[in-house]
């Protein structure tokens, strides 16, 4: 459009057109510094052309968009863009869609009508989801680890997007920097968590072996998933909790699988949360190859990585032998022993948010001097297994119908079998259950004919799906039916459900 450029520019500067300036945070600067004052100077210098353009516009209106955390404060943003707070309005977009907005977006942009319960509803994530084939999305939703696989694909897509904006760094380097920073943030308490320019600078150096200069400087100032700490300052913080914990799970797996010596003596102060644990569980092997390294970590002082491994291991595998691993002084958000056989493990001075011991078997397991918010599987202290020492402090007990307690109900074996099936499929950990695991703990009353009939019905109705696993069929619940299944478990005959009538 060269022949029109002069006329268009003249018309714009005459105030005939509203103008959109998108991406002030994508303009390159030529240096990098760990000093806050120097960073502000660099940002101001790099936006000189934008200020000049804004100063020469008049009349028709101006919309400027970019990442808020590129600047250390609103004051700096207005100064760098040459704006006056009295003559402009600062707008902020919501971080993500509501569920209804996400569904409306997908209905307009793709043939996908499904919105998985675990899906973050950020616009970029929904945009990537819209590009998936219906069959691929269904496969992800049905798989036990579909959420983790989708998160990894989103992470790769975001890093590639950053590379398209600035080719100074390849996408794998950006990903490794984010993983490093997510792990670095675990050295601080949740309330005091922040990343200084020096830490970001060091992450670049640790990943690339060089100090950041030239084009790479801008990328580090605007890394995805990060935002400002409070209203000012150059420190950054992860503003996307879901992504932060997914990154932490991946980084923990890398540390364990590579026996990272830098991690040995680090004092991690934050445990993996539920999504971080699911991410790590997706990667944990069934063998005990990692235990030698984890025992080294506990010897050098990093007990938290061992605690994360224990929680992820029992989440991924039903039979776990920890070979006399001792974890002392750490935190675990959720340790779910349900339907597991656990051997040779000692946990001391652990802060638990939730500890589930339903339908579990223990051999040489000892837990003492721990603070536990909730124990799930018993209703009082005198019902705790012998493995609990006298110095454990439990705030609350939560008793639920277990596979074992179903045996004492005044029901037929076929009805008990249905309750055990629903309990294992819809109300125990994980998103899939191996065929062999459905029977475990229910041998005394198991009715194989009723089980086959109930599973066949649930498959026909889309209540569960099945896929071929490494050792037989794996059944996965469709979570939209959880409320219905809960009504059957609680009300039984009074639920009036056709599934209950089928086995009765």
LINFEN-V47064 format. One record per helix or strand. SS is the DSSP state (H for helix, E for strand). FROM is the first residue (numbers start at 1). LEN is the number of residues. If there is no record, write none. Layout:
<<SS;FROM;LEN> <SS;FROM;LEN>>
This chain:
<<H;2;12> <E;19;4> <H;24;3> <H;36;11> <H;48;8> <E;62;4> <H;68;3> <H;74;8> <H;99;11> <H;123;8> <H;134;9> <H;146;20> <H;171;17> <H;190;3> <E;195;1> <H;197;12> <H;216;6> <E;226;3> <E;236;3> <H;241;17> <H;261;3> <H;274;10> <H;291;10> <H;303;14> <E;319;18> <E;341;16> <E;361;8> <E;371;6> <H;381;3> <E;388;1> <E;393;6> <H;405;4> <H;413;14> <E;433;2> <H;435;4> <H;448;13> <E;464;6> <E;472;6> <H;479;17> <H;498;6>>
